[in-house]
Structures are given as structure tokens and as C-alpha cells.
Amino acid sequence: MANRPQSAAYARLALFNHSLVGSRLVLPRGSTPEGRKTIMGEVDTAPEVAAKVIEDLTALEVDPDKCERLYKAALVQSNSGVTYRMLAKVLSTGKVDLVHYGCDLDADGKPTTKWKIRRILEQAPERFDKELEAIKKGVADDGEVVQGAWVHDMTGLPDVAAQGKSLDEWSRNMTAEVRKKPN
């Protein structure tokens, strides 16, 4: 009797430890390796923590209640067909937030794939023109030629809704124009 296990749990553990085929983890009924209880032995696949929303770094939210407005947009096209897009908004302080990136555009001028994303916050408005020149220089540094560069100024439009509509229309028209040009 001295060699008999004290409990059924001890017996299962001993059997597991000395088994040649016992290569999987033995857990109490109704639990998983993480210790979460399940119903009828089913594995709970729900995440323990809600998934985090990934922020679109190219989004430039404009809040008219904070006196923010769209400032300018630019499109730069290289001779190989690579497109760079830049957008800026004016803050209530008079400074601008900029975002620019390389992208592929769909027929409506909306970016589909984005790379080389750069956000620059709270700059003097002159920074827009400097960044445009930096994008052009980057195209040249990559061994390409700037095929065209276009700027859309939205400062004279009456409200944010009109600016947004104007930007969409300009993006569509510019994309159509860029696609017409031979590389």
C-alpha cells in the first residue's frame, strides 16, 4: 500500500510523467493552457483584450470647431510612374500639419498602397513648399526624373466641406491627367 498513489490526480500525473506516448499537456477538464474556463471542453478563441485600432498615419482629420482648415495638397509624379502625395491643414495657431507619402492611386485619385509616410506637425506654412522641394529632390536622388508636380491651394474656399469636395475633384482630375501622360 505504500506504493499506491494518494489520489486520482496524483495517479494521472504519475502516468503522464512515466508514459512514453504522453507528449501532450494534460489539463483539468474544462480549462485551457491559459487557465480560462470553457463550456463542454471547447476552446475559447475570443481575445482577452480588445484589438487595438491601427491609426492611419496618412489621415489628416480637420476639425472646423477648432478652427482647422485644409491648406494645400500636392502631387508629384516621377518618370517611372511613382506618385507622391502631400496634404496640409492649418491649425488655429496658424501653423500647419503636413503628411506626405509615396502611393499608388486608383482611378478616383484615392491612394491604395502607401509607403515612406512622413508626418510633420505644427510648422510654419512655408514648410509646405520646402517639403515639396524635398520630395522632388528625393525623386532625383532615387535616379528618377520628376515628370510633374502640381499644387492645389484650398485657402480661398469658404468652408471645410467645400475644401473636401474641391480636393476630391482635384485628385480625380490630376490622376486622370497623370495617367494620360506618357512615361
N, C-alpha and C positions, 0 to 999 in steps of 0.2 A: 503494500500500500504506500510505502514511502516514495515510490517512483511514479505514482499516479498524479496527474495534474490536479490542481486545486479547483479549477473552474473550466467551463466550456470555452471561454475566451482564451484562457491560457493554452488549452489544447489546440485551438485553431492557430494561435501564434506559433506554437511549437511545431505544428505540422507544416506551416508556411516556412519557417526558418530552416527546416530539415528536408524540405521537398526538393526534388530535382526538377520538377516541371513548374514549380510555383514561381513564375517570373513576373507576375503582375501584383500590383498592390491590393491588399485585402483591407477593405474598409468596413466599418459598421454599416449595417443596412440603412438605406435612405440617405446616405451622405456622399459627398464627392471629395476629392483630394483637398479642395479649398475649404471643406467643412460646411458648405451650405447644405441645408436640408432640402430634399426634393420629395415629390409625391410619387409613390409607387416605383422608386428607383430610377426615375427619369432624371436626366441631367438638365439643370437649369442653365440655359445658354444666354440668358439676359445679362447684359453688362452690369456690374455692380455700381459703376459710376456712369453717369450720362455722358455720351460722346460730346466732345467739345466741337463747336462750330469753328471751322477754319476761316479766318478772315481773309477776304480778297484784298490783297495788298495794293491792287491797282484801282480799287474803288475809291472814288473821291466824292464823299457824301457832302451835299451842300444844304445847309440849314438856313432858310431865309429868316427864321425867327432870331437867329444870332447874327443877322446882317451879313451872311455869307452869300457870295455870288460866284458864278463861273467867270473866269478871267479870259483865258485863251486856250486854244488847242493847236497842236502842230502834228504834222505827218511828214516823215522823211522816208524816201524810197531810195534804195541802192540799185545799182545796175543789175544785180543778181536777183532782184525781186524781194529782198528783205525789207520789211516795213518797221519803222519805229514810230511810236505814238507818244505824245506828251499832252497832259492836261493839267490846268492850274485853276485854283479857285482863290478868290480874295477873301480874307478874313475880316472881321470887324475892326481889327487893328490897322488894316491897310497892307499887311504883309500877305504873302501868297504861300500856299501849299502846292507843291508840284509832285507829279508822278509821271515817270516815263519808262518805257519798256519796248522790247522788240516783240513783234507779234505777227501772226497770220490773220488776215481779215476775211470774213465771209462776204457774200455779195451785198449785204446791207451795211458794210463797214464796221461790223462788230468784231472785236478780237476773239479768235477761237483758241489759239495757243499763245502763251506769253512766256517770255524769258528776259533775263537781265533787268529785273524790276528794280527801280530805284525811287524811293520816296524822299522828298526833301521838304521839311516843314518850316514854316514861319520865316520866309525870306523876303528880301526887298523885291518889288515887282521886276526890276531889271534882271533878276536871276533867270527869268524865263528865257530871255534872249541868249544869255550865257550858256544855259543848258542846251538850247537848240544848237548853238555852235559846237558844244562838246559832243553832242550826238553825231553831227556831221564829221567832226574830227575822228570820232570812234569808227565811223564807217570807212573813212580813208585809212586809218591805222590798220583796219582789217583787210586792206588791199583791195577795197572796192571803191566805186565812184558813186557820189551822190547823184542820183538821176533827177531828183526833185525834192523840194522842201516847201511845204505850204503851211500857212498860219491862218487860223480863224479867230478873230478878235470878237469877243462877246460882251465887251464892256458897255456898249451903247444900247443893248437890248433892255427893255423895261423891267422884266421880272425873270425869276429863275425858270418858270415854265417855258417862257419864250426862248430863253437861252438853251434849255434842254432840247426843245424842238429844233432850234437852229443847228445845234451840234449834231443831232441825228441826221438831219438833212445834209449838212456839210460832209459828214462822214460817208454817207451813201454816195454822194456826188464825187467825192475825192477818190473813193475806192473804184468807182466806175471809170474815172479818168485815168487812174494809175494802171488799171488793167488794160486800157486801150493802148498805152504807150508800149512800143517795142523795147525789149531789154537789150 
